[in-house]
Amino acid sequence: MSGRFGGVRTLVQGVAFNAKWTHCLIHREALASQQLGGDLNGVLEVVVKTVNFIKARPLKVPLFRRLCDELGAEHNNLLFYCNARWLSKGKVLLRVYELRNEIYIFLKEENHALATTFANEVSLTQLAYLCDIFAKLNQFNISLQGKDTHLLQLHDKITAFKKNYSGEN
């Protein structure tokens, strides 16, 4: 919609040359959440690889579903990660964390190298930490949406969120 070569942005700038563009406040917060530290980024990459290993192979999906059903898991499938949807990351992380034991068993039976990650207590702790981070970010991003919101109100919410979670007074 606001692409440089087509869409609304190009049409507006064709008429108003000095028009300025920026990401909306909500999208900027979602972009900021994409920059993770080394270890946390590694855990996220393992999660995406694991989900892709299971979900992208049609023969693996029913096997994983059956394993989850046999073990009495709350869920019997994983969610695909979609980079275009900012809520997706938190939901995928949470589902993987909830199914961590089933994933470990499945990967171990498949002799997959990623199984060791799901047996590693440090990696699982980092995964739990990522789940908490993205739960807060998702909750915050949803609170920025809705009718009757305006720039000053959004700015105040963002400032309060930063102070609350950065340790500032």
Number of C-alpha atoms within 10 A of each C-alpha: 8 14 9 11 9 10 11 13 16 16 13 13 14 11 9 10 9 9 10 8 9 8 10 9 15 16 13 11 17 16 12 9 15 12 10 12 8 9 11 16 15 14 18 19 12 17 22 18 13 19 20 15 15 21 18 12 10 9 10 15 17 15 13 21 16 14 17 21 15 11 11 11 15 11 12 19 20 23 16 16 19 12 10 8 9 20 19 17 25 20 19 21 26 21 17 23 20 16 18 18 16 23 23 18 17 19 20 16 10 11 10 13 9 17 19 13 16 22 15 10 11 11 18 16 12 17 23 16 13 22 21 15 13 20 18 15 19 21 11 16 18 12 12 18 12 8 6 6 10 11 10 9 12 16 13 11 15 18 11 13 14 12 12 11 9 9 7 8 5
